[in-house]
Amino acid sequence: MAESALTSATTISSVFKGHLFLFTMIIFPGINELSPSSFTSSTSDSSTHDSTSASMASSQIRARHQSTPIKAKLGNSPAFDVKVERSLIKSNLAPYCHSNIDLVDFAVHVWGVERDTAVGILGGHWILDDFQKQIYRKVLSSSKFKETDLHEPFRKMAEALLGDMSQKGYSVKPCIFWDGEGKTYLPTTRPATRNKKPDMLTYDEPAPPKPTWGNVRNVYEFKKKPPPKRPEAPKAKRLFKSLPPLPEDRPLTLDCSAAGPRAKKVKGSTKAPGHKKAASQYINPLKRPSDSDAGDSQGSNQATKRQKFVQSHQQAAAYALECFAANSRYYVVCIVINSWDITVLYFDHTLVLQVAEFNFEADVGALALVLYGTHVCDRRHAGFDPNLRAGPTSEDHPVETPIGSYFHLEHPLKDNAEGRRTAIAKTYKVTDVLASTRDLIGRATAVYKVRECSPNNELSPEHYALKLSWPLKSRVSEIDVIQRLKDRLPAELHAHLPSLEFSTDFDAERLQLPWLQLDLELSHVNHQERIFRVLSEKMYTKLWEAGSVEAFKQAWLDCVECHHQAWEVGKTMHRDLSENNLMLYWDEDGTVKGVLNDWDMASFTDEERDATTAAHHRTGTPPFMAMDLLDPDKQNATPRHAFRHELESLFYILLWAALHYDISGKVRCETQELVKAWEGSLEQIHAAKTHFWVGRGVAPKIFELVRPEFSDVFKNWIRPLWLLFRKARTALAALENDAYELGEPFDEEKAWEELITFDAFMACIGAKPRWAKKGIAN
């Protein structure tokens, strides 16, 4: 029934009950006449073009391909609008934001301040510079002044306060305030984003000649918008458990009501290990009462406990992401100043911490503690990766950029025969950045081009790819996936799998992430348990650097067949096929070989525990994801990732290459305007791909843009595959409609499995499978 529907269904118009998408199916007139040269006239004209028209079309195609090459080492997508970027940040971070963190606890565990010192500074008698305070107040009260006019008086108050602390015996490390005055743009290191102009940054001395994101210690974000009305003499209503008794002659403007009981633990949550509470009877002006204090005897709702992740916090998060992308870091701390109110924010790749807001005019000691903590902490406590160093030795020296720096890594082993712990140690010198971090909460993958450094500081002639990522701890390890495939697949396929050289994992305990000591109530709702994984492998080449179309075709085909064998024999689904994960290299005899890389999102199809992802997001790289996986009507449920979705991704990669790869120049050109929507939000991509498959005239216009060198690839591979998927969608609609009319159940997935198979895919491109077992349905 499926076969007859596939061959006979050419036109159908229907609204389907319960289908993945609702639309009117319209099949192009002359569907079997599709070719790049036939797309030069209006799509409503179905007449056959003569040889003159074809020649004109060919020249028009060439004219369209004077594209500007872009850096091959970075992802390629349009720069996000600022509002879009902040919206994405808010939706990604808000669920993982833990608020009302005690400032003293934060200073102790994040910045490494001694508790007695932190308590002493918070409870000390500090005074803001009165002259600068009056200027600051005047700027706030007048519409004549801009937000940037707050920078200088605040900086001078901060510097004076640090000077006072130094005079009182507190050792304050020199630190430079850099004021961009809202005018200076710092170049982004991330693709698909615009340069940003931060308000104020701090750096170690000496100050860098030109500010960059790579060596930023802290970010300061200012907002002039007046806070909610409060009494003239603000009273801090926040409880504090470690403030010492104040001298009787010091004014006390605190609500000294006793702290209520802690909110009950959320079901399924666990406290971060290792924290020992400091016994105290004192009251904290920097911590709000718990929800139970307000009368909620049943415990607090997680959404209620988290403060709103406001716009200024989103902007600070965008700056934090720039810091992550420019260097190797475990976390970044930002200070948001809204008039007199200050919020300290901590970002890492698993959660966000938000210190209880305080008014620094009323609580000068709190400001003093923030300044002290940010100025005295060493680089590790400022969040920098201690494994990345400026030289091949173990010196702790500021690293402004990974390029030219060294990663010192160890993989701990079991105890040896003498009972001593051993480790494999590796040192790599970074020569280039291949991909920078693009996530806050997420995998946050960064890839560096490196050379191994021997104990006598000699560099290897070979280059390697060093991959740093933060996968979910519950997910199967990429190392385990590759080893499983090599155990199950025939030896001749091993050449098409990554060759690993070194790997090591860091969990939160090994990283000593500070929130482990903060007594947080963690659950799958507010925390993603991730590990920091470092992996080095053989250096491979991107598809667009193949040098010839024939080499590209062979590499792509190798990956297609390796992928099928991984699924059929290895019982492993890749689930993240993209133009960056299909790679190649040349063997010793000059033969090109495709390599299917990046298996960190893979799942085992024969194990129940790995049948679905533990992440809250879909898997895959959106421009190359199957249309059904992008369906906005199913975004609250993780769609089943089927083998047909993988085949659809492989088709998109092939089409994308034909549109954008200057093979002879070995560059990946800028994204064509007609497919830029494929790099947008999931909803935008889903809509664009829906139009591509079912919209009248959409696909022909895109096919017009196929590069001349890919004309044969279009004719022999892209066009037949497009027809395969197109006719399958038409046939599926017909089958569902028939089942609906007959009142019979319809198994959509079974129908798809019969319509889109590996055998059908290979037959479309006229390729005979080299490894697939004969006589077995694929």
C-alpha positions in Angstrom: 0.0 0.0 0.0 2.9 2.4 0.9 4.6 1.6 -2.4 1.6 2.3 -4.6 0.9 5.5 -2.7 4.5 6.6 -3.2 4.4 6.1 -7.0 0.9 7.4 -7.7 0.4 10.3 -5.3 1.1 13.4 -7.3 -1.5 15.9 -6.2 -3.4 15.9 -2.9 -5.1 18.7 -0.9 -6.3 17.8 2.5 -6.4 18.7 6.2 -5.1 15.8 8.3 -6.3 14.9 11.7 -3.5 14.5 14.2 -0.7 14.9 11.6 2.7 16.4 12.2 1.8 19.5 10.2 -1.4 20.9 8.7 -1.2 22.3 5.2 -2.5 21.9 1.7 -0.2 19.6 -0.3 0.5 21.1 -3.7 2.9 19.2 -6.0 4.9 21.2 -8.5 3.9 20.9 -12.2 6.5 19.1 -14.1 8.1 17.6 -11.0 10.3 15.3 -13.0 11.8 18.1 -15.0 13.6 19.7 -12.0 17.2 20.9 -12.6 19.1 24.1 -11.7 18.9 25.3 -15.3 15.1 25.0 -15.4 14.6 27.4 -12.5 15.3 30.7 -14.2 11.8 31.7 -15.1 8.8 32.3 -12.9 7.9 29.1 -11.0 4.4 29.4 -12.3 5.7 28.8 -15.9 6.0 25.1 -16.3 7.2 25.2 -19.9 10.4 23.4 -20.9 13.4 25.7 -21.4 15.5 25.5 -24.6 19.3 25.3 -24.7 19.5 29.1 -24.8 17.6 29.4 -21.6 19.7 26.8 -20.0 22.9 28.7 -21.0 21.5 32.0 -19.6 20.5 30.1 -16.4 24.1 28.8 -16.1 25.5 32.4 -16.3 23.0 33.6 -13.8 24.0 30.9 -11.4 27.6 31.9 -11.7 26.7 35.5 -11.0 24.9 34.6 -7.8 28.0 32.9 -6.5 30.3 35.8 -5.9 29.8 35.1 -2.2 32.1 36.4 0.4 34.1 33.6 2.1 33.9 33.4 5.8 36.3 31.8 8.3 36.0 28.1 8.0 36.9 27.5 11.6 33.7 29.1 13.0 30.0 28.2 12.8 28.1 30.2 10.1 24.9 31.9 11.1 23.6 35.4 11.0 24.2 37.8 14.0 21.4 37.6 16.5 19.4 40.6 17.2 20.1 41.8 20.7 16.5 41.2 21.8 16.6 37.7 20.4 19.8 36.9 22.1 18.6 38.1 25.5 15.3 36.2 25.0 17.3 33.0 24.4 19.5 33.7 27.4 16.5 34.2 29.6 14.7 31.1 28.6 17.9 29.0 28.9 19.0 30.4 32.3 15.9 31.2 34.3 15.1 27.6 35.3 18.6 27.2 36.7 18.9 30.4 38.7 19.4 30.0 42.4 18.7 33.3 44.2 19.1 34.8 47.7 22.6 33.4 48.1 24.3 34.7 51.3 27.0 37.2 50.5 29.5 35.9 53.1 29.0 32.3 51.9 29.5 33.5 48.4 32.7 35.5 49.2 34.1 32.5 51.1 33.4 29.8 48.5 33.6 31.7 45.2 36.3 34.2 45.9 38.2 32.2 48.5 37.9 34.9 51.3 38.5 33.7 54.8 35.2 33.6 56.7 36.4 35.8 59.6 37.7 38.3 57.1 34.5 38.4 55.2 32.4 38.8 58.4 34.8 41.5 59.6 34.5 43.5 56.4 30.8 43.2 56.2 30.4 44.4 59.8 33.1 47.0 59.6 32.4 50.8 59.7 32.8 52.0 56.2 31.9 55.4 54.6 31.4 56.2 50.9 33.3 59.2 49.6 30.7 61.9 50.2 31.6 64.1 47.2 31.3 61.3 44.8 28.2 60.0 46.4 26.5 63.4 45.9 27.5 63.3 42.2 26.1 59.8 41.9 22.9 60.9 43.5 22.6 63.9 41.3 23.0 61.7 38.2 20.2 59.4 39.4 17.8 62.3 40.1 18.2 64.2 36.9 17.1 63.3 33.4 19.9 65.4 32.0 22.4 62.8 32.8 23.0 59.5 31.1 23.5 56.1 32.6 27.2 56.2 31.7 27.6 59.2 34.0 27.2 56.8 36.9 30.5 55.0 36.0 33.0 57.6 37.2 31.5 58.4 40.6 31.0 54.8 41.4 34.5 53.9 40.3 35.9 56.6 42.5 33.8 55.5 45.5 35.0 52.0 44.9 38.7 53.0 44.7 38.4 55.1 47.8 36.7 52.2 49.7 39.5 49.9 48.6 42.0 52.5 49.8 40.3 52.6 53.2 40.5 48.8 53.5 44.2 48.8 52.6 44.8 51.4 55.4 43.0 49.2 57.9 45.3 46.3 57.2 43.4 44.4 54.5 45.6 43.2 51.8 44.0 44.4 48.6 45.4 43.1 45.3 45.8 45.8 42.6 43.1 45.6 40.0 42.2 47.9 37.1 38.8 49.3 36.4 38.2 49.8 32.7 35.4 52.2 31.8 34.0 51.8 28.2 31.7 54.8 28.8 29.1 52.9 26.8 31.0 53.8 23.6 33.6 51.1 23.1 32.7 47.9 21.4 34.8 44.8 22.3 35.1 42.3 19.4 33.1 39.2 20.0 34.8 35.8 19.7 31.5 34.0 19.0 29.9 33.5 15.6 26.4 34.6 15.1 26.6 37.5 17.6 27.4 41.2 17.4 30.2 43.0 19.1 29.2 44.4 22.5 30.0 47.5 24.5 30.2 46.6 28.2 29.9 49.3 30.9 32.8 48.5 33.1 35.3 45.6 33.4 38.1 44.8 35.8 41.5 43.4 34.8 44.7 42.3 36.6 47.6 44.8 36.6 49.2 45.8 34.3 46.2 47.0 32.3 46.0 45.4 28.8 46.9 47.9 26.1 43.6 47.0 24.3 40.7 45.6 26.3 39.5 42.1 25.3 37.1 39.6 26.7 39.8 37.0 27.3 41.3 38.3 30.5 38.3 40.0 32.1 38.1 39.3 35.9 34.6 40.7 36.4 31.9 42.5 34.5 30.0 45.6 35.9 26.6 46.4 34.4 24.9 49.7 35.3 21.2 50.7 35.1 19.9 54.1 35.9 16.3 53.1 36.1 15.0 54.1 39.5 14.3 51.1 41.8 10.9 50.8 43.5 10.1 53.5 46.0 11.5 52.9 49.4 11.8 54.9 52.6 14.3 57.7 52.6 16.5 55.8 55.0 16.4 52.4 53.3 16.0 49.5 55.7 17.5 46.2 54.7 14.9 43.5 55.4 17.2 40.6 54.6 18.4 38.2 57.2 22.0 37.3 57.7 23.4 34.4 59.7 26.9 35.6 60.3 27.0 39.3 61.0 28.8 40.0 64.3 27.4 42.2 67.1 27.6 45.8 66.1 29.0 48.5 68.4 26.2 50.3 70.4 27.3 53.6 69.0 26.7 52.5 65.4 23.2 53.3 63.9 21.3 50.1 63.4 18.8 50.2 60.5 17.9 46.5 60.4 14.8 44.5 60.8 16.0 42.2 63.7 13.1 39.8 63.6 14.2 36.2 64.0 14.7 34.0 61.0 11.9 31.5 60.4 12.4 27.8 59.6 14.0 26.8 56.3 11.7 26.0 53.4 11.0 22.3 53.0 13.1 20.5 50.5 11.5 20.0 47.1 10.6 16.4 46.3 13.4 14.7 44.5 16.0 17.3 45.3 19.3 16.9 47.0 21.6 19.3 48.8 25.0 20.0 47.4 27.5 17.9 49.3 30.3 19.2 51.5 28.7 22.2 53.2 28.9 22.8 56.9 26.7 25.5 58.2 28.3 28.1 60.4 26.4 28.3 63.7 25.2 31.8 64.2 22.5 33.7 66.0 23.0 36.9 64.0 20.8 38.5 61.4 21.7 39.0 57.8 20.7 42.2 56.1 21.7 40.6 52.7 19.4 37.6 52.7 15.6 37.7 52.3 13.4 35.6 54.5 12.5 32.2 53.1 9.1 31.6 51.7 8.1 29.8 54.9 8.7 33.1 56.7 5.9 34.5 54.7 3.6 31.9 55.9 4.1 29.1 53.4 4.2 26.1 55.7 4.1 23.6 52.9 7.5 24.7 51.5 8.3 27.0 48.6 7.6 26.5 45.0 10.9 26.5 42.9 9.6 29.1 40.5 8.7 31.4 43.4 12.0 31.0 45.1 13.9 32.1 42.1 14.0 35.9 41.5 13.0 37.1 38.1 15.8 37.0 35.7 15.5 40.6 34.6 16.8 42.4 31.5 20.0 43.7 33.2 20.8 40.2 34.3 20.3 38.9 30.8 22.7 41.5 29.5 25.3 40.6 32.1 24.8 36.9 31.1 25.6 37.9 27.5 28.8 39.5 28.6 29.7 36.4 30.7 29.2 34.3 27.6 31.7 36.5 25.8 34.2 35.8 28.6 33.6 32.0 28.4 34.1 32.1 24.6 37.3 34.1 24.7 39.2 31.9 27.2 38.9 28.6 29.1 36.9 29.3 32.3 34.9 27.4 34.9 32.8 30.4 35.9 32.3 34.2 35.5 31.1 36.7 38.1 29.1 39.8 37.1 28.0 42.7 39.2 24.7 44.4 38.2 24.2 47.9 39.7 20.7 49.3 39.4 20.8 52.8 40.9 21.8 52.0 44.5 20.9 48.3 44.4 23.6 45.7 43.6 23.1 42.1 42.5 26.1 39.7 42.2 25.6 37.0 39.6 27.7 33.8 39.1 27.5 31.9 35.9 28.9 28.5 35.1 27.7 25.8 32.6 25.4 24.0 35.1 23.6 26.8 37.0 23.4 30.5 38.0 23.8 31.9 41.5 22.2 35.2 42.4 23.4 36.9 45.7 20.6 38.6 47.6 20.3 42.2 46.4 21.5 45.0 48.7 21.5 48.8 48.7 25.1 49.9 48.8 24.3 53.3 50.1 22.8 51.7 53.2 25.0 48.6 53.4 28.4 50.0 52.6 30.0 46.9 54.2 28.4 44.7 51.6 29.9 46.8 48.8 33.2 46.7 50.6 33.1 42.9 50.7 32.2 42.6 47.0 35.1 44.8 46.1 37.5 43.0 48.4 36.5 39.6 47.1 36.8 40.5 43.4 40.2 42.2 44.0 41.9 39.6 46.2 40.9 36.4 44.6 43.5 34.5 42.6 42.8 33.5 39.0 41.3 30.1 40.0 38.8 31.8 42.3 38.1 34.3 39.5 36.9 31.3 37.5 39.8 30.8 35.1 40.8 27.3 34.1 43.9 26.5 36.1 44.9 23.9 33.5 45.5 26.6 30.9 48.8 28.4 31.5 50.9 30.9 29.7 53.9 28.7 29.3 54.9 25.0 29.4 55.7 25.3 33.1 53.2 25.4 36.0 53.4 29.2 36.6 50.1 30.9 37.4 50.4 33.8 34.9 47.4 35.6 33.2 46.4 34.1 29.9 44.8 36.6 27.6 44.0 34.2 24.8 44.3 30.4 24.5 46.4 30.8 21.3 50.0 30.4 22.2 49.1 29.1 25.7 49.4 25.6 27.1 46.9 23.1 28.5 48.4 20.9 31.3 46.1 17.9 31.7 46.1 14.7 33.7 44.0 11.6 33.6 44.1 9.9 37.0 44.6 6.1 37.0 44.0 3.5 39.6 46.5 2.8 42.3 49.6 0.9 41.1 51.2 -2.1 42.7 52.8 0.0 45.3 49.5 1.5 46.3 50.3 4.9 44.8 48.0 6.8 42.5 49.3 7.3 39.0 48.2 9.5 36.1 48.7 10.1 32.4 49.9 13.6 31.9 49.7 15.6 28.6 50.7 19.1 27.7 49.3 20.7 24.5 50.2 24.1 23.0 47.3 25.9 21.4 47.9 27.1 17.8 44.4 28.1 16.8 40.8 28.3 18.0 38.6 26.1 15.8 35.3 26.6 17.7 34.4 28.7 20.7 31.9 28.2 23.4 28.3 29.2 22.4 26.4 28.1 25.5 26.1 29.1 29.1 24.0 26.2 30.4 24.8 23.4 28.0 27.6 21.5 26.4 29.5 24.7 25.8 31.9 23.0 23.4 35.2 24.6 22.4 37.7 23.1 20.1 41.4 24.1 19.7 44.1 23.1 17.2 47.0 22.0 19.3 50.5 20.3 19.2 51.6 18.0 21.9 54.5 19.3 24.1 57.1 16.7 25.3 58.7 16.9 28.8 61.7 18.7 27.2 59.3 21.2 25.6 59.6 19.9 22.1 56.4 20.2 20.0 55.0 17.3 17.9 55.0 17.7 14.1 51.3 16.5 14.1 48.4 18.7 15.0 45.5 17.5 17.1 42.0 18.7 17.9 41.5 19.4 21.6 37.8 19.4 22.5 36.5 20.8 25.7 32.9 20.3 26.5 30.3 20.0 29.4 28.1 17.0 28.6 25.4 15.8 30.9 26.8 13.3 33.4 24.0 10.9 32.7 24.8 10.8 29.0 27.0 8.0 27.7 30.6 9.1 27.2 31.7 9.8 23.7 34.8 7.7 24.4 32.6 4.8 25.3 30.5 5.3 22.1 33.6 5.2 19.8 35.1 2.2 21.6 31.7 0.3 21.3 31.6 1.0 17.6 35.2 -0.1 17.1 34.4 -3.3 19.0 31.3 -4.0 16.8 32.1 -2.7 13.3 34.4 -4.4 10.8 38.1 -3.2 10.9 37.9 -1.5 7.5 35.3 0.9 9.0 37.6 2.0 11.8 39.3 4.4 9.4 36.0 6.4 9.3 35.7 6.8 13.1 37.6 9.4 15.1 41.1 8.4 16.3 41.3 9.4 20.0 44.6 10.3 21.6 43.7 11.3 25.2 40.7 12.0 27.4 39.9 12.9 30.9 36.8 13.9 32.8 36.3 16.5 35.7 33.2 16.2 37.8 32.1 19.1 40.1 34.1 17.8 43.0 37.3 17.5 41.0 36.7 21.0 39.6 36.0 22.3 43.1 33.0 24.3 41.9 32.1 26.7 44.7 28.3 26.0 44.7 29.1 22.5 46.2 29.6 24.3 49.6 26.4 26.5 49.4 23.8 24.1 50.7 21.7 24.4 47.6 18.6 22.3 47.1 19.3 20.7 43.7 17.0 18.8 41.5 16.7 18.0 37.8 14.4 21.1 37.5 17.0 23.7 38.7 20.3 22.0 37.9 22.0 20.1 35.1 24.6 17.7 36.4 27.4 18.0 33.9 31.0 17.0 33.7 33.9 18.9 32.1 35.4 16.6 29.5 38.7 17.1 27.7 39.4 15.0 24.6 42.1 15.1 22.0 42.0 13.3 18.7 43.6 13.3 15.3 43.2 16.5 13.3 40.7 16.2 10.5 39.7 18.5 7.6 36.3 20.2 6.9 34.3 19.0 3.9 34.6 22.4 2.2 38.4 21.9 2.2 38.2 18.7 0.1 39.9 20.4 -2.8 37.7 18.7 -5.4 34.0 17.7 -5.8 35.0 14.1 -6.3 36.9 14.1 -3.0 33.9 15.8 -1.3 31.5 13.1 -2.7 33.7 10.3 -1.5 34.0 11.7 2.0 30.3 12.3 2.3 29.5 8.8 1.0 31.9 7.3 3.5 30.2 9.1 6.3 26.7 8.0 5.1 27.7 4.3 5.0 29.7 4.5 8.3 26.6 6.1 9.9 24.4 3.3 8.6 26.6 0.6 9.9 26.9 2.3 13.3 23.1 2.3 13.5 22.4 -1.2 12.1 25.4 -3.2 13.5 26.6 -0.9 16.3 23.1 -0.1 17.5 24.1 3.5 17.9 22.4 6.7 16.7 24.6 9.7 16.1 21.8 12.3 16.5 23.9 15.4 15.7 24.8 15.2 12.0 26.0 18.6 10.7 28.5 20.0 8.2 31.0 20.3 11.1 30.7 16.6 12.1 31.3 15.1 8.6 35.1 15.5 8.1 37.9 13.9 6.0 41.6 13.2 5.7 43.9 11.7 3.2 45.5 8.3 3.8 49.2 7.6 3.2 48.5 6.6 -0.4 46.5 9.8 -1.0 43.1 8.2 -0.8 40.5 10.5 0.7 38.5 9.1 3.6 35.4 10.5 5.3 35.2 10.5 9.1 32.0 10.7 11.1 33.1 12.8 14.1 31.5 14.1 17.3 29.6 11.3 18.9 28.9 13.1 22.2 25.1 13.3 21.5 24.9 9.7 20.4 22.5 7.1 22.0 22.4 3.3 22.1 19.3 2.0 20.5 19.5 -1.3 22.3 19.6 0.1 25.8 16.5 1.4 27.6 18.5 3.8 29.8 19.8 5.6 26.8 16.6 5.6 24.7 15.9 9.2 25.4 18.1 12.1 26.3 18.3 13.4 29.8 18.6 17.0 28.5 15.7 19.4 28.3 16.4 20.2 24.7 16.3 18.5 21.3 19.5 17.0 20.0 21.0 18.1 16.8 22.3 21.2 15.0 19.2 23.1 13.9 20.0 23.9 10.3 20.5 20.2 9.6 17.8 18.7 11.8 14.9 16.9 10.3 11.8 19.0 10.0 9.7 16.8 12.2 12.2 17.2 15.1 11.6 21.0 14.9 7.8 20.9 15.1 6.8 23.7 17.4 3.6 21.8 18.3 5.8 19.2 20.0 8.3 21.4 21.8 7.1 20.2 25.3 8.0 16.6 24.4 11.2 15.1 23.1 10.4 13.6 19.7 11.6 10.1 19.0 14.8 10.4 17.0 14.5 7.9 14.1 16.9 6.7 11.5 14.9 8.5 8.8 15.7 11.8 10.6 19.4 11.0 10.2 19.0 10.4 6.5 17.1 13.7 6.2 20.0 15.5 8.0 22.5 13.9 5.5 20.4 15.3 2.6 20.5 18.8 4.2 24.3 18.6 4.5 24.6 17.7 0.9 22.3 20.5 -0.2 24.1 23.0 2.1 27.4 22.1 0.5 26.1 22.6 -3.0 24.9 26.0 -2.0 27.9 27.3 0.0 31.1 25.4 -0.6 33.8 26.9 -2.9 35.6 23.6 -3.2 38.5 24.9 -5.3 39.1 27.8 -2.9 38.6 25.6 0.2 36.2 28.1 1.8 32.7 27.9 3.1 30.9 31.0 1.7 28.3 33.1 3.5 24.9 31.7 3.9 22.6 32.3 1.0 19.8 34.7 1.7 17.1 32.3 0.8 18.1 29.8 3.4 19.2 32.1 6.2 15.9 31.2 8.0 17.4 27.8 8.4 19.8 29.3 10.9 17.1 31.0 13.0 14.9 29.8 15.9 13.5 26.3 15.9 10.1 27.7 14.8 11.7 29.7 12.0 13.6 26.7 10.7 10.5 24.5 10.9 8.5 27.0 8.9 11.2 27.4 6.3 11.7 23.7 5.8 7.9 23.2 5.6 7.9 25.7 2.7 10.9 24.0 1.2 9.1 20.6 1.1 5.5 21.6 0.3 5.5 25.2 -0.8 5.0 26.0 -4.5 8.2 27.4 -6.1 10.3 27.5 -2.9 12.6 24.6 -3.6 13.2 25.6 -7.3 14.4 29.0 -6.2 16.8 27.5 -3.7 18.1 25.0 -6.3 18.9 27.9 -8.6 21.6 28.8 -6.2 23.5 25.5 -6.5 27.1 26.3 -7.3 28.2 25.4 -10.9 30.8 22.9 -9.7 28.0 21.0 -7.9 25.7 20.8 -11.0 26.3 17.0 -11.4 25.9 16.4 -7.7 22.5 18.2 -8.0 21.4 16.2 -11.0 22.5 12.8 -9.7 22.2 13.1 -6.0 20.3 16.1 -4.6 17.4 16.1 -7.1 16.7 12.3 -6.7 16.9 12.5 -2.9 14.6 15.6 -2.8 12.1 13.6 -4.8 12.4 10.6 -2.5 11.6 12.7 0.6 9.0 14.8 -1.2 7.1 11.9 -2.6 7.3 10.1 0.8 5.5 13.1 2.4 2.9 13.0 -0.2 2.4 9.3 0.2 2.3 9.6 3.9 -0.5 12.2 3.6 -2.4 9.9 1.3 -2.0 6.9 3.6 -3.2 8.9 6.6 -6.1 10.3 4.7 -7.1 6.8 3.6 -6.9 5.4 7.1 -9.0 8.3 8.4 -11.7 7.7 5.7 -11.8 4.0 6.5 -11.8 4.6 10.3 -8.7 2.5 10.7 -5.7 3.2 12.9 -2.7 4.8 11.3 0.9 4.0 12.4 2.8 7.0 11.2 6.3 5.8 12.3 5.8 2.4 10.6 4.7 4.2 7.4 7.8 6.4 7.5 10.1 3.4 8.0 8.7 1.8 4.9 8.9 4.9 2.8 12.4 6.2 3.8 15.0 3.5 4.1 18.8 3.3 3.7 18.3 1.1 0.6 16.0 3.7 -1.0 18.4 6.5 -0.1 21.4 4.7 -1.7 19.4 3.7 -4.8 18.5 7.4 -5.4 22.2 8.3 -5.7 23.1 5.2 -7.6 25.5 3.9 -5.0 25.9 0.3 -4.0 26.4 -0.2 -0.2 29.9 -1.5 0.5 29.3 -2.9 4.0 25.5 -3.4 4.4 24.5 -7.0 4.6 22.7 -8.3 1.5 19.2 -9.5 1.9 18.6 -7.5 5.1 16.0 -4.7 5.1 17.6 -1.4 5.9 
